[in-house]
Amino acid sequence: MPIKSRIRTIENYPKEGILFRDITTLFKDPQGLQLTVNTIADRYKDQKIDKIVGIEARGFMIGTPVAYALGAGFVPLRKPGKLPAETISQSYALEYGTDTIEAHQDAIAPNERVLLIDDLLATGGTAEAACLLLKELGAQIVECAVIVELTELGGAQRLQAHGVETFAVVKY
């Protein structure tokens, strides 16, 4: 059974008219979780990835086992105030305001090869901010990997310079 078929769609969540793609059904299924981690790791196994970077919070869930499978380190990108050491931050626009993500200043050494991972790509604002933050740290972004892409929202176009790989494309 493919990755896409293990993702639940919930209508009208978190508000009317939204089709929410719920990956908890993928992660609770042992074969689904293994399939996802192995599929992502297989794509990047020969690309000499130094660090996997996961965006809070579901990017942590998939990023950590992929890092383990690749023998790479894991770096979390978090909301402000969640990291204990000195951080750098990047703000980005949302439909309803702005948000910010942060990383430790020493999380990535200059020229380290990183793979950015998140669960879902919609408009691409968060991932674009993550890429800007990673570039500021001196990272070489290998690619942006997502489990689900909502193609009609155009997020992949915002990330073209870095490349995007999607493992379960769904229509919005």
N, C-alpha and C positions, 0 to 999 in steps of 0.2 A: 504494500500500500504506500503510495507516494506521500511526501511531506504535506502537500497542500490538502489532501483528503483528511488529515489528522487535525486540522485547524477548524475550530468551531466559529460560526458566524452568529452573532447575537444582534437581532434587529432592535433599533431604537435605544441603543445604549452608547454612550452615557446620556444621550438626549434624542428626542424624536428625529427620525430621518437618517440616523447614523447606523451603518452596518459595522459593528465592532468585530475585529478579527482577534479571537481569543486563542493564544498559543498555549494556555495552560493544559489544554487537552493533548497537545503535541508532547509537552514535557512530562505529563503524568504517565504516558505510555512508554514503557521501557524501550520497546523497539523503535518508537518514534523519536525518542531522545537520542538513542544510539545512531539511528539513520541520519538525523540532522547533524550531529557532531561529526560523524564520519564523512558525510558528504562535504561539509565545509572544510574539514581538515584535509581531505583528499585533494581538493582543488588547490590548496596552498602548500602542500607538503614539500614541494621542490622550490619554493620561492624564498627561502631563508628569512622567515619572519622572526624578528627579534621580540616584538611585543604585540599582544592583542590588546586593543583598546575597546572597552565596552561602555556604552552610554547607559546611565542610570535609567531604570533599574533592570529592565528585562535584558538589556545588553550584557549585564553581568551574568545572567543565567546561562546564556549560551557561550559568551566569550571565555569564561573560565575553563569549561571542559575542552573547548577548542584549543586554548593556550596549552593546556596539559597534553593534548594529543599531538601538538606540534613541537613540544619541548620549548615553548616560548614563555616569556613573562606575561603577566596580566596587569593592565592599568585601568582603574575605574575613572570615568568622567562623572562628576557628581554635581549636585545642586549646591549653591553657596552655603558655606558654614559646616559642611559635612566632612571635610578633610582636615586633619590635625596640623600638618606642616604648612610651610609657605606655598601659596598657590598662585596660578595665573588663571584668568577668567576670560570668557568670551560671552557677550550677550547677543541675543538674536530676537527677531520679531515673531510673534504669534498672532493668530487671528484676533485675539482679545487682549494683547499687550506685549510684554517682553518677558524673557526668561534668561537665565544665565547658567552656564556650566563651568566647572573648574577642574583643574588637574594640579597635582603637586608639581612644583617647579623642577624637581629633580626626577620626575617620573620617566622621562625619555631623554636619552643622550643624543646629541646632534648626530644626524645621519642614520639613526636606527631605523630599520624597516618595520613599519607598523601596519597592521590590518585593523581597520575600524569595523566593529560589529554592533549591530542593533537588531531588535526583533522586527521592526516595521519601518518602512519608508513611505511617508505620505507626501507632504509638501517639500521635504528636504531641509527645512530650516535648522533643525537640531543637528543633523549630520553635517551640514555646511559649516555651522559654528564650530563643531568638533574638528573639522578639517582645518579651519583657520587656527584654532588653538594648537593643534598638532604641528602645523607649519611653524607657528611661533616658537615651539619647543625645539624645532630643528629636525622633526621627523621626516622620513621619506614614506609617504603614504602609498602602500602597495595597491590597495583597493578598499572600497567600502562594501561590506557584505551584510545583507539583510535576509531575514527569513521570508518576510512578506513585503511585497511592494504593491501599493495601491496606484496602479499605473495612471489613472485618469487625473491624479493630483500633481503629476509632473515633477516629483522629487528627483528622479534620476537625471533630469536635464540640469538641475542645479549642481550636480556632482560629477558632471561629465569629465572635468579636468582630472579627477581622481579615479574614475572608473567605479562602476557599481555591478555587483553580482547579486542576483536575487535567486533564492532557492524555492520560492513558492509564489509565483505571480498570481494576483487575484484582481478581478475587476472591482472598482469601487462601487 
